[in-house]
Amino acid sequence: MLSGIWSRKGEPLAPRTINARVDHACYFLVWMHDHDLRGSPNIPYKTVSLVRASSTNIFSTKPIKVVVRQGRLKTKTKAIRMPSDDALSIWLAAVYKRFGHTYGLICESILCTAMRAEEILSLDENCIDKDPSKWFIVNPTRPVEDQQIKIAISRGVKGAWGGNTDDRVKVGPERDILIPLSLAYAWHDYRRKERMKAFAHWMRNAPQGRRKEHASKAACLFLQDGSGAKITRSRLYYRWKTITPPVPGWSIHDGRNWWACAKLWRALSHAGLVNSLAEPYEGARNAYAKDVIRLEIIPQLGHVDEDTVDAYLKWLTAMVSTPVKLKPQFRSPHNVN
């Protein structure tokens, strides 16, 4: 992989890609051992100290001990590049038009909730009550267009393994997230319309006498049109990447970053802290940004490491920064600007 032999283009793969592939291979070996399919794999590990952000302290200085696989390559945190709202709207509209309502709604849900791909694809059909009057609106005094509801997710969630469901979905540590009320209604309508059609396709292939068991294997909110099967990450990834991106390198993870940066920018805009360049405002802006990350962004994303927090703050600083320029009389005569 480092030499490029395993690359389609004959070029070395990115360290992040190599790490992910080797990790998956190790996970598979461990899984085989856990299911008595092979002996204990000889995977070298080492204990390291690191400082990790938490939901209560994003700038903790107390190190923790973690076990990591030896041989992992060093990776560089990618600088965040945010698409404009117009470019993003054009991209999302193209997803809806080319790939249909189901995939369009999944992509829109990632942008509006910052859920990971596996989390949104594994979302339970009953993640929101079938009776909208029972939804927990966390800010009922706000205008309807700004209201949000709280839901709990655990299916497909990254973290400690809590078993598997009947439809073979990994259960992770439960966490609460907020979703826009408008998105909740979009899920509600999808569940009553498109999902019902997909589920009917799924049940047509139910084995004789095992309809209940067959139905339990289609418990996800979003189902594949035409078959009712669970939508895979590869299918979602293809549709996300096929449409002309709003910015170069646009990925599903960038959709999570877009939510975080949009949340950060809008919170600071409402507080009047993005336009003033005065030094007192700079300190207030940074302090307020850290509070938004700690109280809103980290709980929603589930986990944010120190590098990602730093990337968000660097993006914010770049957005409000001004260049250092010489006065016109000091410019080079060759500089026509």
Sequence and secondary structure as in RCSB ss.txt:
>XXXX:A:sequence
MLSGIWSRKGEPLAPRTINARVDHACYFLVWMHDHDLRGSPNIPYKTVSLVRASSTNIFSTKPIKVVVRQGRLKT
KTKAIRMPSDDALSIWLAAVYKRFGHTYGLICESILCTAMRAEEILSLDENCIDKDPSKWFIVNPTRPVEDQQIK
IAISRGVKGAWGGNTDDRVKVGPERDILIPLSLAYAWHDYRRKERMKAFAHWMRNAPQGRRKEHASKAACLFLQD
GSGAKITRSRLYYRWKTITPPVPGWSIHDGRNWWACAKLWRALSHAGLVNSLAEPYEGARNAYAKDVIRLEIIPQ
LGHVDEDTVDAYLKWLTAMVSTPVKLKPQFRSPHNVN
>XXXX:A:secstr
  SSTTSTTSS   HHHHHHHHHHHHHHHHHHHHTTSS      EEEEEE    SS TT    EEEEEETT    
         HHHHHHHHHHHHHHHHHHHHHHHHHHHHH   HHHHHT BTTSS SSGGG  BS TTS GGG EEE
EEEEET SSS   B TT  BEEEEEEEEEEHHHHHHHHHHHHTHHHHHHHHHHHT  TT HHHHHHT  BSSB T
TT  B  HHHHHHHHHHS  SSTT  HHHHHHHHHHHHHHHHHHHTT SS  SHHHHHHHHHHHHHHIIIIIHHH
HS   HHHHHHHHHHHHHHH       GGGS TT   
